[in-house]
Amino acid sequence: MNTTSPNVLVVGGGVSGLVAAYRLRKRLGAAARITLADGAARLGGKLRTVTLAGGPVDVGAEAFIARRPEVPALLDELGLSDQLVYPAGLSPLIWSESSLHPLPQNTLMGIPADADSLRGLVDERALEQIAGERAVPLDWTPGSDMAVGALVGERFGAQVVRRSVDPLLGGVYSGLADTIGVRAAIPTLAEALDRGATSLSAAVVDALPAPSAGPVFGTLRGGYAVLLEALSAAAAVRIVRENIRSLRRDGDGWRADPVGCVDGVVLAVPATELSELLAGIAPRAASASASIPLASSAVVALALPKTANVPPNSGILVATDEALGAKAFTLSSRKWTHLAERGVTLVRASFGRFGDAGIVDAPDEKLVAAARRDLEAVTGVSDAPLATHVQRWHGGLPQYGPGHLDRVATIEEEIAGLEGVEVAGALLRGVGVPACVAAATTAATRLAERMAR
């Protein structure tokens, strides 16, 4: 058993890195030397809270899946349970064919269980194809994978992909159904297909979650900054504001330039950076990491007058057969009751899907103008904003393409053979905050247990 005070390094200051550092502090104790290295100007990674119109507004992720336990449990640990708030219970809309439609019910990530689910959103021909799909033989090899768009397009047609599936996948991954794999993005559907579902409709019915009366999403009253600050304080880390340039074996430990020698490392960085750090010590894992594409996006937050007449809905998703620049709008003051109390109308416009990075690099004034123009086209609201904020996320979200879980398995298998190195982050098995908390907790726990031997 190691009797000296551990010296560990966490690479990456996003929520994954901060959770890993906090978990290591809890496991290793006050005497442990924990360093967190990140060359960014601030901690938080792809989570950021800014002040807009006199109060906090999240301009990265703005919610988490409330049915998963990780975030509420973490808030409770940190004494932040009073920060937990839930949406007002309003439903989102889809903008397609130049009109607003209710978000379809009885679907799995927009994939319908039956034709009635999409009535009004797609035309009669598409409805007939959905209705007749159960009679068409399904060719699926258990354990295989393919793009969601290819599967749904073949079985239900392109309209279903563009008007129902793409809008939802775009909100989660900043991707398209054509670039996202079934097995990683919709695992319950893959499992239903593996079990021998005779049609896609039957697989969706089998994979749909049981109805729940509880809220789907949650957030923090003061924004994610409250969680990030609490994690940083509780982790009590030494912060190095530089990127780690290399990682190599040094005796029983590791040398990380420019930090120096450490006993163990948690790598909580994007796929491209992970690939660079693993190149000399885990070449197969490095290659697998390099093959995970990243999508860029931008958020334009608008503080409009209180009288701005946005629809009484939580948000608007945009179909990909529309010529709009924005991919979605969050009607924040409608969605969250605590934001409705601000005295302004808060709206977030999201831009950028995988392969569409050019719009992300447009100047602030052009992105704000595009957000206003698209919001007016969709809702009729033309009020001039009282305040704005533009946030760009270059390489913000990994794309879980077909075969993604095979790439993750390669990373995890090779890392398992490196004593004292663990990996966490959104590139593994989930891009949402709960999944990042879970992966970081697993990585920190495993490293602490190895070091205690």
C-alpha positions as CSV (number, residue, x, y, z in Angstrom):
1,M,0.0,0.0,0.0
2,N,1.2,3.5,-0.9
3,T,2.0,5.3,2.4
4,T,3.2,8.6,1.0
5,S,0.8,11.5,0.2
6,P,-0.4,10.9,-3.4
7,N,0.5,13.4,-6.1
8,V,-2.1,13.3,-8.9
9,L,-2.8,15.4,-12.0
10,V,-6.2,16.1,-13.7
11,V,-5.9,17.3,-17.2
12,G,-8.9,19.4,-18.3
13,G,-10.9,21.9,-16.4
14,G,-14.4,21.2,-17.7
15,V,-17.1,19.6,-15.5
16,S,-15.5,16.2,-16.1
17,G,-12.1,17.3,-14.8
18,L,-13.6,19.2,-11.9
19,V,-15.7,16.2,-10.8
20,A,-12.7,14.0,-11.1
21,A,-10.6,16.3,-9.0
22,Y,-13.4,16.6,-6.4
23,R,-13.8,12.8,-6.2
24,L,-10.0,12.3,-5.9
25,R,-9.9,14.8,-3.0
26,K,-12.7,12.9,-1.2
27,R,-10.9,9.6,-1.7
28,L,-7.3,10.6,-1.2
29,G,-7.8,13.1,1.6
30,A,-6.5,16.6,2.5
31,A,-2.8,15.7,2.3
32,A,-3.0,14.6,-1.4
33,R,-1.4,17.0,-3.9
34,I,-4.0,17.4,-6.7
35,T,-3.1,19.6,-9.7
36,L,-5.6,20.6,-12.4
37,A,-4.1,21.7,-15.7
38,D,-6.0,23.7,-18.3
39,G,-4.8,26.3,-20.6
40,A,-8.1,28.0,-21.0
41,A,-8.7,31.4,-19.5
42,R,-11.5,30.0,-17.2
43,L,-12.6,26.7,-15.8
44,G,-15.8,25.0,-16.8
45,G,-15.1,23.8,-20.3
46,K,-18.3,23.7,-22.4
47,L,-20.3,25.0,-19.4
48,R,-20.5,28.7,-19.0
49,T,-22.7,31.1,-17.1
50,V,-22.7,34.8,-18.0
51,T,-24.5,37.8,-16.7
52,L,-27.2,39.1,-19.1
53,A,-29.8,41.7,-18.3
54,G,-28.9,41.7,-14.6
55,G,-28.8,37.9,-13.9
56,P,-27.1,34.6,-14.7
57,V,-27.8,32.9,-18.0
58,D,-26.1,29.6,-19.2
59,V,-24.7,29.9,-22.7
60,G,-23.4,26.3,-22.9
61,A,-25.5,23.4,-21.7
62,E,-28.5,24.8,-19.9
63,A,-30.2,21.7,-18.4
64,F,-29.6,18.1,-17.5
65,I,-31.7,14.9,-17.6
66,A,-33.5,15.0,-14.3
67,R,-34.3,11.2,-14.3
68,R,-30.6,10.4,-14.0
69,P,-29.4,10.5,-10.4
70,E,-25.9,11.9,-10.9
71,V,-26.4,15.7,-10.8
72,P,-29.0,15.8,-8.0
73,A,-26.8,13.6,-5.9
74,L,-23.8,15.7,-6.6
75,L,-25.7,18.9,-5.7
76,D,-26.8,17.3,-2.5
77,E,-23.2,16.4,-1.6
78,L,-22.1,19.9,-2.2
79,G,-25.0,21.5,-0.2
80,L,-26.6,22.9,-3.4
81,S,-29.9,21.1,-3.4
82,D,-31.7,24.4,-3.0
83,Q,-30.3,25.4,-6.4
84,L,-32.2,22.6,-8.2
85,V,-35.1,23.9,-10.3
86,Y,-37.4,22.3,-12.9
87,P,-39.1,23.5,-16.0
88,A,-42.5,25.0,-16.2
89,G,-43.8,21.9,-18.0
90,L,-44.4,23.5,-21.4
91,S,-43.7,21.5,-24.5
92,P,-41.4,22.4,-27.5
93,L,-42.4,22.9,-31.1
94,I,-40.8,22.0,-34.5
95,W,-40.5,24.5,-37.3
96,S,-41.1,22.7,-40.6
97,E,-42.7,23.6,-43.9
98,S,-42.7,27.3,-42.7
99,S,-45.0,26.6,-39.8
100,L,-44.9,25.5,-36.2
101,H,-45.9,22.0,-35.2
102,P,-46.2,20.3,-31.8
103,L,-43.3,18.0,-30.9
104,P,-44.4,14.5,-31.9
105,Q,-45.4,12.2,-29.0
106,N,-44.7,8.5,-28.9
107,T,-41.3,8.7,-30.5
108,L,-37.8,7.8,-29.6
109,M,-35.4,10.6,-30.4
110,G,-38.0,11.6,-33.1
111,I,-38.3,8.0,-34.5
112,P,-42.1,7.2,-34.5
113,A,-43.7,4.1,-33.0
114,D,-46.6,4.6,-35.5
115,A,-47.9,6.8,-38.2
116,D,-50.2,8.8,-35.9
117,S,-47.1,10.0,-34.0
118,L,-46.1,12.2,-36.9
119,R,-49.5,13.2,-38.3
120,G,-49.4,16.8,-39.4
121,L,-45.6,16.9,-39.5
122,V,-45.1,14.7,-42.6
123,D,-47.2,14.2,-45.7
124,E,-49.6,11.4,-46.4
125,R,-47.1,9.4,-48.4
126,A,-44.7,9.4,-45.5
127,L,-47.5,8.4,-43.2
128,E,-48.4,5.5,-45.5
129,Q,-44.8,4.4,-45.4
130,I,-44.6,4.5,-41.6
131,A,-47.9,2.6,-41.4
132,G,-46.7,-0.1,-43.8
133,E,-43.3,-0.5,-42.3
134,R,-44.1,-3.5,-40.1
135,A,-44.8,-5.6,-43.2
136,V,-41.4,-4.9,-44.7
137,P,-38.7,-7.5,-43.7
138,L,-36.0,-5.9,-41.5
139,D,-32.4,-6.8,-42.1
140,W,-30.5,-6.2,-38.9
141,T,-27.5,-8.1,-37.6
142,P,-27.3,-8.3,-33.8
143,G,-24.3,-6.3,-32.6
144,S,-24.1,-4.2,-35.8
145,D,-24.4,-0.4,-36.1
146,M,-25.4,2.1,-38.7
147,A,-26.2,5.8,-39.0
148,V,-29.6,6.7,-37.5
149,G,-30.5,8.6,-40.7
150,A,-29.7,5.5,-42.9
151,L,-31.9,3.2,-40.8
152,V,-34.8,5.7,-40.4
153,G,-34.6,6.9,-44.0
154,E,-34.8,3.4,-45.4
155,R,-37.7,2.3,-43.2
156,F,-39.7,5.6,-42.9
157,G,-38.4,8.0,-45.6
158,A,-36.4,11.2,-45.7
159,Q,-39.2,13.4,-44.4
160,V,-39.1,11.6,-41.0
161,V,-35.4,12.0,-40.8
162,R,-35.3,15.7,-41.7
163,R,-38.5,16.9,-39.9
164,S,-38.5,14.7,-36.7
165,V,-35.2,13.0,-36.1
166,D,-32.6,15.6,-37.2
167,P,-34.1,18.4,-35.0
168,L,-33.8,16.3,-31.8
169,L,-30.3,14.9,-32.6
170,G,-29.2,18.4,-33.5
171,G,-30.1,19.6,-30.1
172,V,-28.2,16.9,-28.3
173,Y,-25.1,16.4,-30.5
174,S,-25.0,19.4,-32.8
175,G,-25.1,16.6,-35.4
176,L,-27.3,15.0,-38.0
177,A,-29.0,11.7,-38.2
178,D,-26.6,10.9,-41.1
179,T,-23.6,11.3,-38.8
180,I,-24.9,9.7,-35.6
181,G,-24.8,6.0,-34.9
182,V,-27.8,4.0,-33.5
183,R,-25.8,2.0,-30.9
184,A,-24.2,4.9,-29.1
185,A,-26.9,7.6,-29.4
186,I,-30.0,5.4,-28.9
187,P,-28.8,2.3,-27.1
188,T,-32.2,1.1,-26.1
189,L,-33.2,1.0,-29.8
190,A,-30.1,-1.0,-30.7
191,E,-30.9,-3.5,-27.9
192,A,-34.4,-3.9,-29.1
193,L,-33.2,-4.6,-32.6
194,D,-30.6,-7.0,-31.3
195,R,-33.4,-8.9,-29.5
196,G,-35.0,-9.6,-32.8
197,A,-37.5,-6.9,-33.4
198,T,-39.2,-7.6,-36.7
199,S,-39.6,-3.9,-37.7
200,L,-38.3,-0.5,-36.7
201,S,-41.8,0.4,-35.4
202,A,-41.8,-2.7,-33.1
203,A,-38.2,-1.8,-31.9
204,V,-39.3,1.7,-31.0
205,V,-42.3,0.4,-29.1
206,D,-40.0,-2.0,-27.2
207,A,-37.4,0.7,-26.5
208,L,-39.7,3.6,-25.4
209,P,-39.1,4.4,-21.7
210,A,-41.9,3.8,-19.2
211,P,-44.1,6.9,-18.7
212,S,-42.9,9.1,-15.8
213,A,-44.8,11.8,-14.0
214,G,-41.6,13.5,-12.9
215,P,-39.9,16.4,-14.8
216,V,-37.6,15.4,-17.7
217,F,-35.0,18.2,-17.2
218,G,-33.5,20.2,-14.3
219,T,-31.1,23.1,-14.0
220,L,-29.6,25.4,-11.3
221,R,-31.2,28.6,-10.3
222,G,-27.9,30.4,-10.4
223,G,-26.6,28.6,-13.5
224,Y,-23.9,26.0,-13.9
225,A,-21.4,28.5,-12.5
226,V,-22.6,27.7,-9.0
227,L,-21.8,24.0,-9.5
228,L,-18.4,24.7,-11.1
229,E,-17.4,27.1,-8.3
230,A,-18.4,24.6,-5.6
231,L,-16.5,21.7,-7.2
232,S,-13.4,23.9,-7.6
233,A,-13.5,24.9,-3.9
234,A,-14.2,21.4,-2.6
235,A,-11.5,19.9,-4.7
236,A,-8.9,22.3,-3.4
237,V,-6.6,21.9,-6.4
238,R,-3.5,23.7,-7.5
239,I,-4.4,25.2,-10.9
240,V,-1.9,25.3,-13.7
241,R,-3.1,27.6,-16.5
242,E,-1.3,25.7,-19.2
243,N,-2.0,22.8,-21.5
244,I,-0.2,19.6,-20.9
245,R,2.1,19.1,-23.9
246,S,3.3,15.5,-23.4
247,L,2.8,12.5,-21.1
248,R,5.3,9.7,-20.6
249,R,6.4,7.1,-18.1
250,D,8.8,8.1,-15.4
251,G,9.7,5.2,-13.1
252,D,6.6,4.2,-11.2
253,G,4.8,7.4,-12.2
254,W,4.2,9.8,-15.0
255,R,5.9,12.9,-16.3
256,A,3.6,15.5,-17.6
257,D,5.2,18.5,-19.3
258,P,5.1,21.2,-17.9
259,V,3.8,20.1,-14.5
260,G,6.4,17.5,-13.8
261,C,6.2,14.0,-12.1
262,V,3.0,12.7,-10.7
263,D,1.8,9.4,-9.4
264,G,-1.4,9.3,-11.5
265,V,-3.3,11.1,-14.1
266,V,-7.0,11.6,-15.2
267,L,-7.3,12.8,-18.7
268,A,-10.6,14.7,-19.1
269,V,-10.0,16.5,-22.4
270,P,-11.6,16.5,-25.9
271,A,-10.9,13.7,-28.3
272,T,-8.2,15.6,-30.4
273,E,-6.3,16.6,-27.3
274,L,-6.6,13.1,-25.8
275,S,-5.2,11.6,-29.0
276,E,-2.1,13.9,-28.9
277,L,-1.4,13.0,-25.2
278,L,-1.8,9.2,-25.8
279,A,0.2,9.1,-29.0
280,G,3.4,8.0,-27.3
281,I,2.0,5.7,-24.7
282,A,-1.2,4.2,-26.1
283,P,-1.1,4.4,-29.9
284,R,-4.3,2.3,-30.5
285,A,-6.3,4.5,-28.1
286,A,-4.8,7.6,-29.6
287,S,-5.9,6.5,-33.1
288,A,-9.4,5.7,-31.8
289,S,-9.6,9.1,-30.2
290,A,-8.4,10.9,-33.3
291,S,-11.2,9.2,-35.3
292,I,-14.0,10.8,-33.1
293,P,-15.1,14.0,-35.0
294,L,-16.1,17.1,-33.1
295,A,-18.9,19.5,-34.0
296,S,-18.8,23.3,-33.5
297,S,-21.7,25.4,-32.5
298,A,-22.7,28.9,-31.3
299,V,-25.3,30.2,-28.9
300,V,-26.7,33.7,-29.2
301,A,-28.5,34.8,-26.0
302,L,-31.0,37.6,-26.4
303,A,-32.6,39.6,-23.6
304,L,-35.8,41.0,-25.1
305,P,-38.4,43.3,-23.6
306,K,-40.8,41.7,-21.2
307,T,-43.6,42.4,-23.8
308,A,-41.9,40.3,-26.5
309,N,-44.7,37.8,-27.5
310,V,-42.8,34.6,-27.9
311,P,-44.9,31.4,-28.0
312,P,-46.0,29.8,-24.7
313,N,-43.6,26.8,-25.3
314,S,-40.3,25.7,-24.0
315,G,-38.5,25.9,-27.3
316,I,-38.5,25.5,-31.0
317,L,-36.5,22.9,-32.9
318,V,-35.8,23.5,-36.6
319,A,-36.2,20.8,-39.3
320,T,-33.2,20.3,-41.6
321,D,-35.2,20.7,-44.7
322,E,-35.7,24.4,-43.7
323,A,-33.5,27.2,-45.0
324,L,-33.1,28.7,-41.5
325,G,-29.6,29.4,-40.1
326,A,-30.6,28.6,-36.5
327,K,-31.1,25.0,-35.5
328,A,-33.1,25.7,-32.4
329,F,-34.4,28.3,-30.0
330,T,-34.7,27.9,-26.3
331,L,-37.5,30.2,-25.0
332,S,-35.8,30.4,-21.7
333,S,-38.3,32.7,-19.9
334,R,-41.1,30.3,-20.9
335,K,-39.2,27.2,-20.1
336,W,-37.9,28.1,-16.6
337,T,-40.1,29.8,-14.1
338,H,-37.2,31.3,-12.2
339,L,-36.1,33.1,-15.4
340,A,-39.6,34.4,-16.0
341,E,-39.3,36.5,-12.9
342,R,-36.5,38.6,-14.4
343,G,-38.6,41.3,-16.0
344,V,-37.2,40.5,-19.5
345,T,-37.8,37.8,-22.1
346,L,-34.8,35.5,-22.5
347,V,-34.2,33.6,-25.7
348,R,-31.3,31.4,-26.8
349,A,-30.7,30.8,-30.5
350,S,-28.4,27.9,-31.4
351,F,-26.4,27.7,-34.6
352,G,-24.1,25.0,-36.1
353,R,-24.4,21.3,-36.9
354,F,-21.6,18.9,-37.7
355,G,-20.0,20.1,-41.0
356,D,-21.4,23.6,-40.6
357,A,-18.5,25.3,-38.7
358,G,-18.5,28.4,-41.0
359,I,-21.5,30.0,-39.3
360,V,-19.9,29.6,-35.9
361,D,-17.0,31.9,-37.0
362,A,-19.3,34.7,-38.3
363,P,-18.8,38.0,-36.5
364,D,-20.9,38.7,-33.4
365,E,-23.1,41.3,-35.2
366,K,-23.9,38.8,-38.0
367,L,-24.8,36.0,-35.6
368,V,-27.0,38.4,-33.5
369,A,-28.7,39.6,-36.8
370,A,-29.2,36.0,-37.9
371,A,-30.7,35.1,-34.5
372,R,-33.1,38.1,-34.7
373,R,-34.1,37.4,-38.3
374,D,-34.7,33.7,-37.7
375,L,-36.6,34.3,-34.5
376,E,-38.9,36.8,-36.4
377,A,-39.4,34.3,-39.2
378,V,-40.5,31.6,-36.8
379,T,-42.4,33.5,-34.1
380,G,-43.1,37.0,-35.6
381,V,-41.2,38.6,-32.7
382,S,-39.1,41.5,-34.0
383,D,-38.4,43.4,-30.7
384,A,-34.9,44.9,-30.5
385,P,-32.8,43.1,-27.8
386,L,-31.9,45.0,-24.6
387,A,-28.7,42.9,-24.3
388,T,-27.0,40.1,-26.2
389,H,-24.2,37.6,-25.7
390,V,-22.5,35.4,-28.4
391,Q,-20.8,32.2,-27.3
392,R,-18.8,30.0,-29.7
393,W,-18.1,26.4,-28.9
394,H,-15.3,25.2,-31.3
395,G,-15.2,21.4,-31.2
396,G,-17.8,21.5,-28.5
397,L,-19.5,18.1,-29.0
398,P,-18.1,14.7,-30.1
399,Q,-20.0,13.0,-32.8
400,Y,-21.1,9.5,-31.9
401,G,-20.9,8.0,-35.3
402,P,-21.5,4.4,-36.3
403,G,-19.0,2.2,-34.5
404,H,-18.4,4.8,-31.7
405,L,-18.7,2.3,-28.9
406,D,-16.0,0.2,-30.6
407,R,-13.7,3.2,-30.6
408,V,-14.5,3.8,-26.9
409,A,-13.8,0.1,-26.1
410,T,-10.4,0.4,-27.8
411,I,-9.6,3.5,-25.7
412,E,-10.7,1.8,-22.5
413,E,-8.9,-1.5,-23.1
414,E,-5.5,0.1,-23.8
415,I,-5.9,2.6,-20.9
416,A,-6.6,-0.3,-18.6
417,G,-3.1,-1.5,-19.2
418,L,-1.5,1.8,-18.2
419,E,-1.1,1.8,-14.4
420,G,-2.0,5.3,-13.1
421,V,-3.8,6.7,-16.2
422,E,-7.6,7.1,-16.5
423,V,-9.8,8.8,-19.1
424,A,-13.1,10.7,-18.6
425,G,-15.2,13.1,-20.6
426,A,-18.0,13.5,-23.1
427,L,-16.1,11.5,-25.8
428,L,-16.9,8.2,-24.0
429,R,-20.5,7.2,-23.3
430,G,-22.7,10.3,-23.1
431,V,-22.4,14.0,-23.9
432,G,-24.7,15.3,-21.2
433,V,-23.6,16.5,-17.8
434,P,-24.9,13.5,-15.9
435,A,-22.9,11.1,-18.1
436,C,-19.8,13.3,-17.7
437,V,-20.3,13.2,-13.9
438,A,-20.6,9.4,-14.0
439,A,-17.5,8.9,-16.2
440,A,-15.4,11.3,-14.1
441,T,-16.5,9.5,-10.9
442,T,-15.6,6.1,-12.4
443,A,-12.2,7.4,-13.5
444,A,-11.3,9.0,-10.2
445,T,-12.5,6.0,-8.2
446,R,-10.4,3.6,-10.3
447,L,-7.3,5.8,-10.0
448,A,-7.7,6.2,-6.2
449,E,-8.1,2.4,-5.8
450,R,-5.1,1.7,-7.9
451,M,-3.0,4.1,-5.9
452,A,-4.1,2.5,-2.6
453,R,-2.7,-0.9,-3.5
